[in-house]
Amino acid sequence: MKLKDIYNQKKTPVISYEVFPPKDDTDGQKLENLFEELTKLLVFKPSLISVTYGAGGSNRNESVEIIKRIKEELKVTPMPHFTCVSTSTKNISEYLKTIESFEVKNILALRGDMPKEGNVCHDFKHADELVQYIKDNTNLSVAIAGYPEGHKECESFEKDLYYLKQKADKGADVIYTQMFFNTEHYFSFVEKCRKLKITQPIIPGILPVSSYNQILKMADMCKVEIPSKMKETLEKHQEDKDYTKKYGIEYASQQCNELLKNDVKGLHFYTLNKSHAVSEILKNIL
Ligand code: FAD
């Protein structure tokens, strides 16, 4: 099913999950674990499962294998992510042909993080050029990334929105957001996008917190605010893993309820390849 049809369904919220190809998986056990976890999440009838793509294209093959299995074994619509920053037009063209040959219908088009050194290919400078290329050369439906608190490199929030509009206008069907912990940032972002006539569904990305140190690192890397009360609570209980996980589930459930009250079309869960937290959240909110 194409993204447009998925988000035009009457039944809402549309549930989707993000997973990543397991690292250092020489015996393939981590991949099997991932499929066990995803199987547990099928009960919530996801409409889409997206698979991240490593910087530099290092895990292209694993990503393609996972996409095939999501489609064939789980019978769920897969969506590969694809980054263009370190890849030539020729490689991009080959990759797109490969996934279309598996009857993949959707793709999340990204620039990717700039590598610290070497391996930058200048064929595509920003994601909007990749969106244009995909629209011109394939039948794929295209999703793009949006940043409720602004992208970490942007000179100003307004400039970032201007570029988002440019990227959306090249033919994107859906926008998936970066995680956020202050839900007001999402609402304000959507309002500003609508003023700029960005009309695509803007699907919030939800990350259930499971570790204080991990969330500090991720928030810092992505320049995302951790509200002070949340930070205090997580810091105080950082040694208590069970408490932290329970708190993360409660916090994300509250966020989802607030979003649903405001008629979001879907919820996109950053699963980190685990089912428990997402499963508990979905039991709380559906
Ligand atoms: P762009 O849209 O190109 O934006 C990058 C920066 O450039 C922004 O600051 C923007 O304001 C600016 N900009 C945009 N267009 C122009 C222009 N024409 N001229 C000048 N400046 C411009 N990374 C991975 O490596 N693999 C993944 O699988 C992955 N999945 C992701 C999924 C989601 C939902 C999100 C939100 C992010 C994901 N990322 C992933 C991270 C992403 O690759 C990084 O945030 C990257 O730095 C930006 O990618 P982009 O597609 O948003 O870039």
Residues whose N, C-alpha, C, O or C-beta is under 5 A from the ligand:
A	BS01	FAD	T52 Y53 G54 A55 H81 T83 A109 L110 R111 G112 D113 K125 H126 A127 D128 A145 G146 H151 E153 C154 K159 D160 Y163 Y176 T177 Q178
